[in-house]
């Protein structure tokens, strides 16, 4: 239960901050509308920093990302008995985090009549800058591989100032590699909010673009497996 609780609240914090940034820069009438990509990258970096802090304090390993959970389990770094509670906590936490953003920005969703006003699933989930599924997949794989491979070298990254380092890694990934797909690097961070956008009463919403959703699911998981596998091989 400690793993589930930590992953739930950690992923909830991550998603509420990250998707909150997305709502703030896109929706009509907000003070932060139109901010830069650096603003986005820093927002997600801080979101994962505080998410890892919360998750670690509540007793989990601070993965808050199914790509890390599955990658480390497949490569023998994490017990399979804990995988399901972690995954449920991560996806459910991401859904709830997105729901909090909907409540926070509800009047602004109502004021944003259509996609031209910034009201789209892109507030909650990722989408490609150029629609090229194979290269979009590799974009997510590469970004996730670099993130998780670096992360695993930190050891217990919930302790001390290490969550801040995790956040800085995400910020760097966002600035360097995130401009192609929005750097999901986390299936829960994408699918939880995408589902929330699909089934919750978001005013003036459009399509949830589920045809693209396999990319932020499969790309990060493959990248996580490769990163954990290489980490294990190099540590022998």
C-alpha positions as protocol buffer text, in pm:
chain_id: "A"
residue {
  index: 1
  type: UNK
  ca { x: 0 y: 0 z: 0 }
}
residue {
  index: 2
  type: UNK
  ca { x: 288 y: 241 z: 65 }
}
residue {
  index: 3
  type: UNK
  ca { x: 397 y: 196 z: -295 }
}
residue {
  index: 4
  type: UNK
  ca { x: 48 y: 261 z: -428 }
}
residue {
  index: 5
  type: UNK
  ca { x: -9 y: 564 z: -206 }
}
residue {
  index: 6
  type: UNK
  ca { x: 327 y: 720 z: -283 }
}
residue {
  index: 7
  type: UNK
  ca { x: 292 y: 666 z: -658 }
}
residue {
  index: 8
  type: UNK
  ca { x: -66 y: 793 z: -657 }
}
residue {
  index: 9
  type: UNK
  ca { x: 4 y: 1121 z: -480 }
}
residue {
  index: 10
  type: UNK
  ca { x: 340 y: 1173 z: -649 }
}
residue {
  index: 11
  type: UNK
  ca { x: 191 y: 1129 z: -996 }
}
residue {
  index: 12
  type: UNK
  ca { x: -108 y: 1343 z: -901 }
}
residue {
  index: 13
  type: UNK
  ca { x: 124 y: 1630 z: -804 }
}
residue {
  index: 14
  type: UNK
  ca { x: 334 y: 1585 z: -1118 }
}
residue {
  index: 15
  type: UNK
  ca { x: 30 y: 1590 z: -1344 }
}
residue {
  index: 16
  type: UNK
  ca { x: -153 y: 1873 z: -1170 }
}
residue {
  index: 17
  type: UNK
  ca { x: 151 y: 2100 z: -1204 }
}
residue {
  index: 18
  type: UNK
  ca { x: 240 y: 1991 z: -1559 }
}
residue {
  index: 19
  type: UNK
  ca { x: -112 y: 1999 z: -1701 }
}
residue {
  index: 20
  type: UNK
  ca { x: -175 y: 2318 z: -1505 }
}
residue {
  index: 21
  type: UNK
  ca { x: 108 y: 2475 z: -1704 }
}
residue {
  index: 22
  type: UNK
  ca { x: -58 y: 2352 z: -2023 }
}
residue {
  index: 23
  type: UNK
  ca { x: -390 y: 2506 z: -1925 }
}
residue {
  index: 24
  type: UNK
  ca { x: -232 y: 2832 z: -1817 }
}
residue {
  index: 25
  type: UNK
  ca { x: -42 y: 2895 z: -2140 }
}
residue {
  index: 26
  type: UNK
  ca { x: -327 y: 2795 z: -2372 }
}
residue {
  index: 27
  type: UNK
  ca { x: -666 y: 2893 z: -2231 }
}
residue {
  index: 28
  type: UNK
  ca { x: -824 y: 3235 z: -2274 }
}
residue {
  index: 29
  type: UNK
  ca { x: -813 y: 3483 z: -1989 }
}
residue {
  index: 30
  type: UNK
  ca { x: -519 y: 3342 z: -1791 }
}
residue {
  index: 31
  type: UNK
  ca { x: -228 y: 3558 z: -1677 }
}
residue {
  index: 32
  type: UNK
  ca { x: 21 y: 3303 z: -1811 }
}
residue {
  index: 33
  type: UNK
  ca { x: -129 y: 3264 z: -2160 }
}
residue {
  index: 34
  type: UNK
  ca { x: 128 y: 3250 z: -2437 }
}
residue {
  index: 35
  type: UNK
  ca { x: 437 y: 3171 z: -2228 }
}
residue {
  index: 36
  type: UNK
  ca { x: 739 y: 3006 z: -2388 }
}
residue {
  index: 37
  type: UNK
  ca { x: 859 y: 2646 z: -2429 }
}
residue {
  index: 38
  type: UNK
  ca { x: 1113 y: 2714 z: -2155 }
}
residue {
  index: 39
  type: UNK
  ca { x: 818 y: 2789 z: -1925 }
}
residue {
  index: 40
  type: UNK
  ca { x: 667 y: 2452 z: -2018 }
}
residue {
  index: 41
  type: UNK
  ca { x: 992 y: 2261 z: -1966 }
}
residue {
  index: 42
  type: UNK
  ca { x: 1055 y: 2424 z: -1629 }
}
residue {
  index: 43
  type: UNK
  ca { x: 697 y: 2362 z: -1520 }
}
residue {
  index: 44
  type: UNK
  ca { x: 717 y: 1989 z: -1593 }
}
residue {
  index: 45
  type: UNK
  ca { x: 1062 y: 1974 z: -1437 }
}
residue {
  index: 46
  type: UNK
  ca { x: 935 y: 2128 z: -1114 }
}
residue {
  index: 47
  type: UNK
  ca { x: 628 y: 1906 z: -1128 }
}
residue {
  index: 48
  type: UNK
  ca { x: 837 y: 1590 z: -1131 }
}
residue {
  index: 49
  type: UNK
  ca { x: 1067 y: 1732 z: -860 }
}
residue {
  index: 50
  type: UNK
  ca { x: 780 y: 1778 z: -617 }
}
residue {
  index: 51
  type: UNK
  ca { x: 613 y: 1457 z: -730 }
}
residue {
  index: 52
  type: UNK
  ca { x: 925 y: 1256 z: -647 }
}
residue {
  index: 53
  type: UNK
  ca { x: 957 y: 1430 z: -310 }
}
residue {
  index: 54
  type: UNK
  ca { x: 596 y: 1345 z: -223 }
}
residue {
  index: 55
  type: UNK
  ca { x: 617 y: 986 z: -348 }
}
residue {
  index: 56
  type: UNK
  ca { x: 938 y: 918 z: -159 }
}
residue {
  index: 57
  type: UNK
  ca { x: 805 y: 1069 z: 161 }
}
residue {
  index: 58
  type: UNK
  ca { x: 500 y: 844 z: 140 }
}
residue {
  index: 59
  type: UNK
  ca { x: 705 y: 529 z: 102 }
}
residue {
  index: 60
  type: UNK
  ca { x: 743 y: 454 z: -268 }
}
residue {
  index: 61
  type: UNK
  ca { x: 1056 y: 459 z: -482 }
}
residue {
  index: 62
  type: UNK
  ca { x: 936 y: 775 z: -655 }
}
residue {
  index: 63
  type: UNK
  ca { x: 907 y: 620 z: -1001 }
}
residue {
  index: 64
  type: UNK
  ca { x: 576 y: 800 z: -1081 }
}
residue {
  index: 65
  type: UNK
  ca { x: 621 y: 662 z: -1434 }
}
residue {
  index: 66
  type: UNK
  ca { x: 517 y: 321 z: -1571 }
}
residue {
  index: 67
  type: UNK
  ca { x: 816 y: 321 z: -1807 }
}
residue {
  index: 68
  type: UNK
  ca { x: 1047 y: 316 z: -1503 }
}
residue {
  index: 69
  type: UNK
  ca { x: 832 y: 67 z: -1314 }
}
residue {
  index: 70
  type: UNK
  ca { x: 817 y: -180 z: -1603 }
}
residue {
  index: 71
  type: UNK
  ca { x: 1171 y: -122 z: -1728 }
}
residue {
  index: 72
  type: UNK
  ca { x: 1328 y: -187 z: -1388 }
}
residue {
  index: 73
  type: UNK
  ca { x: 1104 y: -488 z: -1321 }
}
residue {
  index: 74
  type: UNK
  ca { x: 1181 y: -651 z: -1656 }
}
residue {
  index: 75
  type: UNK
  ca { x: 1554 y: -604 z: -1597 }
}
residue {
  index: 76
  type: UNK
  ca { x: 1544 y: -741 z: -1242 }
}
residue {
  index: 77
  type: UNK
  ca { x: 1585 y: -413 z: -1053 }
}
residue {
  index: 78
  type: UNK
  ca { x: 1234 y: -403 z: -905 }
}
residue {
  index: 79
  type: UNK
  ca { x: 1012 y: -683 z: -767 }
}
residue {
  index: 80
  type: UNK
  ca { x: 720 y: -790 z: -986 }
}
residue {
  index: 81
  type: UNK
  ca { x: 500 y: -820 z: -677 }
}
residue {
  index: 82
  type: UNK
  ca { x: 495 y: -440 z: -653 }
}
residue {
  index: 83
  type: UNK
  ca { x: 443 y: -363 z: -1022 }
}
residue {
  index: 84
  type: UNK
  ca { x: 62 y: -369 z: -1028 }
}
residue {
  index: 85
  type: UNK
  ca { x: 14 y: -140 z: -723 }
}
residue {
  index: 86
  type: UNK
  ca { x: 267 y: 101 z: -869 }
}
residue {
  index: 87
  type: UNK
  ca { x: 101 y: 105 z: -1212 }
}
residue {
  index: 88
  type: UNK
  ca { x: -248 y: 155 z: -1068 }
}
residue {
  index: 89
  type: UNK
  ca { x: -123 y: 436 z: -847 }
}
residue {
  index: 90
  type: UNK
  ca { x: 53 y: 606 z: -1139 }
}
residue {
  index: 91
  type: UNK
  ca { x: -237 y: 597 z: -1386 }
}
residue {
  index: 92
  type: UNK
  ca { x: -500 y: 683 z: -1125 }
}
residue {
  index: 93
  type: UNK
  ca { x: -288 y: 965 z: -984 }
}
residue {
  index: 94
  type: UNK
  ca { x: -243 y: 1112 z: -1331 }
}
residue {
  index: 95
  type: UNK
  ca { x: -618 y: 1099 z: -1393 }
}
residue {
  index: 96
  type: UNK
  ca { x: -695 y: 1275 z: -1064 }
}
residue {
  index: 97
  type: UNK
  ca { x: -425 y: 1536 z: -1126 }
}
residue {
  index: 98
  type: UNK
  ca { x: -585 y: 1620 z: -1461 }
}
residue {
  index: 99
  type: UNK
  ca { x: -928 y: 1641 z: -1296 }
}
residue {
  index: 100
  type: UNK
  ca { x: -790 y: 1896 z: -1048 }
}
residue {
  index: 101
  type: UNK
  ca { x: -666 y: 2107 z: -1339 }
}
residue {
  index: 102
  type: UNK
  ca { x: -1012 y: 2095 z: -1496 }
}
residue {
  index: 103
  type: UNK
  ca { x: -1166 y: 2226 z: -1173 }
}
residue {
  index: 104
  type: UNK
  ca { x: -896 y: 2493 z: -1134 }
}
residue {
  index: 105
  type: UNK
  ca { x: -940 y: 2627 z: -1487 }
}
residue {
  index: 106
  type: UNK
  ca { x: -1308 y: 2550 z: -1547 }
}
residue {
  index: 107
  type: UNK
  ca { x: -1416 y: 2912 z: -1620 }
}
residue {
  index: 108
  type: UNK
  ca { x: -1130 y: 2942 z: -1868 }
}
residue {
  index: 109
  type: UNK
  ca { x: -1234 y: 2623 z: -2045 }
}
residue {
  index: 110
  type: UNK
  ca { x: -1583 y: 2773 z: -2075 }
}
residue {
  index: 111
  type: UNK
  ca { x: -1438 y: 3095 z: -2215 }
}
residue {
  index: 112
  type: UNK
  ca { x: -1225 y: 2906 z: -2470 }
}
residue {
  index: 113
  type: UNK
  ca { x: -1481 y: 2811 z: -2731 }
}
residue {
  index: 114
  type: UNK
  ca { x: -1270 y: 2596 z: -2960 }
}
residue {
  index: 115
  type: UNK
  ca { x: -922 y: 2477 z: -3052 }
}
residue {
  index: 116
  type: UNK
  ca { x: -836 y: 2818 z: -3194 }
}
residue {
  index: 117
  type: UNK
  ca { x: -878 y: 2954 z: -2841 }
}
residue {
  index: 118
  type: UNK
  ca { x: -630 y: 2698 z: -2708 }
}
residue {
  index: 119
  type: UNK
  ca { x: -890 y: 2449 z: -2582 }
}
residue {
  index: 120
  type: UNK
  ca { x: -762 y: 2111 z: -2697 }
}
residue {
  index: 121
  type: UNK
  ca { x: -646 y: 1778 z: -2561 }
}
residue {
  index: 122
  type: UNK
  ca { x: -293 y: 1916 z: -2589 }
}
residue {
  index: 123
  type: UNK
  ca { x: -348 y: 2084 z: -2253 }
}
residue {
  index: 124
  type: UNK
  ca { x: -359 y: 1739 z: -2096 }
}
residue {
  index: 125
  type: UNK
  ca { x: -182 y: 1499 z: -2331 }
}
residue {
  index: 126
  type: UNK
  ca { x: 94 y: 1507 z: -2591 }
}
residue {
  index: 127
  type: UNK
  ca { x: 77 y: 1544 z: -2967 }
}
residue {
  index: 128
  type: UNK
  ca { x: 340 y: 1555 z: -3242 }
}
residue {
  index: 129
  type: UNK
  ca { x: 460 y: 1884 z: -3385 }
}
residue {
  index: 130
  type: UNK
  ca { x: 484 y: 1701 z: -3719 }
}
residue {
  index: 131
  type: UNK
  ca { x: 268 y: 1390 z: -3753 }
}
residue {
  index: 132
  type: UNK
  ca { x: 514 y: 1113 z: -3843 }
}
residue {
  index: 133
  type: UNK
  ca { x: 430 y: 808 z: -3629 }
}
residue {
  index: 134
  type: UNK
  ca { x: 757 y: 617 z: -3674 }
}
residue {
  index: 135
  type: UNK
  ca { x: 974 y: 918 z: -3596 }
}
residue {
  index: 136
  type: UNK
  ca { x: 736 y: 1028 z: -3319 }
}
residue {
  index: 137
  type: UNK
  ca { x: 785 y: 683 z: -3165 }
}
residue {
  index: 138
  type: UNK
  ca { x: 1163 y: 716 z: -3184 }
}
residue {
  index: 139
  type: UNK
  ca { x: 1144 y: 1066 z: -3038 }
}
residue {
  index: 140
  type: UNK
  ca { x: 969 y: 930 z: -2730 }
}
residue {
  index: 141
  type: UNK
  ca { x: 1200 y: 630 z: -2713 }
}
residue {
  index: 142
  type: UNK
  ca { x: 1517 y: 841 z: -2729 }
}
residue {
  index: 143
  type: UNK
  ca { x: 1396 y: 1102 z: -2479 }
}
residue {
  index: 144
  type: UNK
  ca { x: 1278 y: 831 z: -2237 }
}
residue {
  index: 145
  type: UNK
  ca { x: 1598 y: 631 z: -2274 }
}
residue {
  index: 146
  type: UNK
  ca { x: 1818 y: 930 z: -2193 }
}
residue {
  index: 147
  type: UNK
  ca { x: 1597 y: 1034 z: -1901 }
}
residue {
  index: 148
  type: UNK
  ca { x: 1570 y: 690 z: -1738 }
}
residue {
  index: 149
  type: UNK
  ca { x: 1932 y: 587 z: -1804 }
}
residue {
  index: 150
  type: UNK
  ca { x: 2050 y: 907 z: -1632 }
}
residue {
  index: 151
  type: UNK
  ca { x: 1796 y: 864 z: -1355 }
}
residue {
  index: 152
  type: UNK
  ca { x: 1911 y: 513 z: -1265 }
}
residue {
  index: 153
  type: UNK
  ca { x: 2265 y: 641 z: -1206 }
}
residue {
  index: 154
  type: UNK
  ca { x: 2135 y: 853 z: -916 }
}
residue {
  index: 155
  type: UNK
  ca { x: 2058 y: 551 z: -696 }
}
residue {
  index: 156
  type: UNK
  ca { x: 1778 y: 639 z: -453 }
}
residue {
  index: 157
  type: UNK
  ca { x: 1660 y: 958 z: -620 }
}
residue {
  index: 158
  type: UNK
  ca { x: 1397 y: 1041 z: -356 }
}
residue {
  index: 159
  type: UNK
  ca { x: 1660 y: 1147 z: -100 }
}
residue {
  index: 160
  type: UNK
  ca { x: 1813 y: 1488 z: -31 }
}
residue {
  index: 161
  type: UNK
  ca { x: 1838 y: 1716 z: -332 }
}
residue {
  index: 162
  type: UNK
  ca { x: 1819 y: 1432 z: -584 }
}
residue {
  index: 163
  type: UNK
  ca { x: 1452 y: 1503 z: -674 }
}
residue {
  index: 164
  type: UNK
  ca { x: 1569 y: 1846 z: -788 }
}
residue {
  index: 165
  type: UNK
  ca { x: 1827 y: 1679 z: -1011 }
}
residue {
  index: 166
  type: UNK
  ca { x: 1549 y: 1459 z: -1154 }
}
residue {
  index: 167
  type: UNK
  ca { x: 1352 y: 1775 z: -1231 }
}
residue {
  index: 168
  type: UNK
  ca { x: 1653 y: 1934 z: -1399 }
}
residue {
  index: 169
  type: UNK
  ca { x: 1696 y: 1625 z: -1617 }
}
residue {
  index: 170
  type: UNK
  ca { x: 1333 y: 1656 z: -1730 }
}
residue {
  index: 171
  type: UNK
  ca { x: 1377 y: 2027 z: -1795 }
}
residue {
  index: 172
  type: UNK
  ca { x: 1683 y: 1955 z: -2010 }
}
residue {
  index: 173
  type: UNK
  ca { x: 1500 y: 1676 z: -2194 }
}
residue {
  index: 174
  type: UNK
  ca { x: 1211 y: 1912 z: -2260 }
}
residue {
  index: 175
  type: UNK
  ca { x: 1432 y: 2189 z: -2398 }
}
residue {
  index: 176
  type: UNK
  ca { x: 1658 y: 1958 z: -2603 }
}
residue {
  index: 177
  type: UNK
  ca { x: 1430 y: 1676 z: -2720 }
}
residue {
  index: 178
  type: UNK
  ca { x: 1075 y: 1772 z: -2628 }
}
residue {
  index: 179
  type: UNK
  ca { x: 992 y: 1997 z: -2919 }
}
residue {
  index: 180
  type: UNK
  ca { x: 898 y: 1708 z: -3148 }
}
residue {
  index: 181
  type: UNK
  ca { x: 629 y: 1530 z: -2944 }
}
residue {
  index: 182
  type: UNK
  ca { x: 586 y: 1727 z: -2623 }
}
residue {
  index: 183
  type: UNK
  ca { x: 808 y: 1478 z: -2432 }
}
residue {
  index: 184
  type: UNK
  ca { x: 559 y: 1250 z: -2263 }
}
residue {
  index: 185
  type: UNK
  ca { x: 841 y: 1014 z: -2145 }
}
residue {
  index: 186
  type: UNK
  ca { x: 570 y: 875 z: -1916 }
}
residue {
  index: 187
  type: UNK
  ca { x: 266 y: 672 z: -2030 }
}
residue {
  index: 188
  type: UNK
  ca { x: 63 y: 761 z: -1720 }
}
residue {
  index: 189
  type: UNK
  ca { x: 128 y: 1132 z: -1763 }
}
residue {
  index: 190
  type: UNK
  ca { x: -28 y: 1105 z: -2111 }
}
residue {
  index: 191
  type: UNK
  ca { x: -298 y: 838 z: -2083 }
}
residue {
  index: 192
  type: UNK
  ca { x: -440 y: 942 z: -1745 }
}
residue {
  index: 193
  type: UNK
  ca { x: -507 y: 1303 z: -1852 }
}
residue {
  index: 194
  type: UNK
  ca { x: -614 y: 1195 z: -2201 }
}
residue {
  index: 195
  type: UNK
  ca { x: -877 y: 969 z: -2044 }
}
residue {
  index: 196
  type: UNK
  ca { x: -983 y: 1250 z: -1810 }
}
residue {
  index: 197
  type: UNK
  ca { x: -1029 y: 1479 z: -2110 }
}
residue {
  index: 198
  type: UNK
  ca { x: -1230 y: 1207 z: -2283 }
}
residue {
  index: 199
  type: UNK
  ca { x: -1479 y: 1124 z: -2008 }
}
residue {
  index: 200
  type: UNK
  ca { x: -1498 y: 1433 z: -1784 }
}
residue {
  index: 201
  type: UNK
  ca { x: -1726 y: 1729 z: -1869 }
}
residue {
  index: 202
  type: UNK
  ca { x: -1462 y: 1959 z: -2016 }
}
residue {
  index: 203
  type: UNK
  ca { x: -1644 y: 2259 z: -2169 }
}
residue {
  index: 204
  type: UNK
  ca { x: -1603 y: 2304 z: -2544 }
}
residue {
  index: 205
  type: UNK
  ca { x: -1369 y: 2007 z: -2578 }
}
residue {
  index: 206
  type: UNK
  ca { x: -1266 y: 1847 z: -2904 }
}
residue {
  index: 207
  type: UNK
  ca { x: -1124 y: 1508 z: -2994 }
}
residue {
  index: 208
  type: UNK
  ca { x: -891 y: 1325 z: -2757 }
}
residue {
  index: 209
  type: UNK
  ca { x: -678 y: 1197 z: -3050 }
}
residue {
  index: 210
  type: UNK
  ca { x: -655 y: 838 z: -2925 }
}
residue {
  index: 211
  type: UNK
  ca { x: -511 y: 725 z: -3259 }
}
residue {
  index: 212
  type: UNK
  ca { x: -182 y: 887 z: -3153 }
}
residue {
  index: 213
  type: UNK
  ca { x: -190 y: 757 z: -2795 }
}
residue {
  index: 214
  type: UNK
  ca { x: 11 y: 441 z: -2871 }
}
residue {
  index: 215
  type: UNK
  ca { x: 324 y: 657 z: -2921 }
}
residue {
  index: 216
  type: UNK
  ca { x: 345 y: 801 z: -2566 }
}
residue {
  index: 217
  type: UNK
  ca { x: 260 y: 455 z: -2432 }
}
residue {
  index: 218
  type: UNK
  ca { x: 497 y: 231 z: -2629 }
}
residue {
  index: 219
  type: UNK
  ca { x: 787 y: 470 z: -2690 }
}
residue {
  index: 220
  type: UNK
  ca { x: 862 y: 543 z: -2322 }
}
residue {
  index: 221
  type: UNK
  ca { x: 818 y: 179 z: -2218 }
}
residue {
  index: 222
  type: UNK
  ca { x: 1064 y: 56 z: -2481 }
}
residue {
  index: 223
  type: UNK
  ca { x: 1302 y: 337 z: -2388 }
}
residue {
  index: 224
  type: UNK
  ca { x: 1272 y: 244 z: -2021 }
}
residue {
  index: 225
  type: UNK
  ca { x: 1346 y: -122 z: -2087 }
}
residue {
  index: 226
  type: UNK
  ca { x: 1652 y: -36 z: -2296 }
}
residue {
  index: 227
  type: UNK
  ca { x: 1777 y: 211 z: -2034 }
}
residue {
  index: 228
  type: UNK
  ca { x: 1737 y: -33 z: -1746 }
}
residue {
  index: 229
  type: UNK
  ca { x: 1891 y: -314 z: -1950 }
}
residue {
  index: 230
  type: UNK
  ca { x: 2196 y: -109 z: -2040 }
}
residue {
  index: 231
  type: UNK
  ca { x: 2231 y: 7 z: -1679 }
}
residue {
  index: 232
  type: UNK
  ca { x: 2233 y: -354 z: -1558 }
}
residue {
  index: 233
  type: UNK
  ca { x: 2482 y: -460 z: -1826 }
}
residue {
  index: 234
  type: UNK
  ca { x: 2724 y: -179 z: -1744 }
}
residue {
  index: 235
  type: UNK
  ca { x: 2704 y: -236 z: -1369 }
}
residue {
  index: 236
  type: UNK
  ca { x: 2812 y: -601 z: -1395 }
}
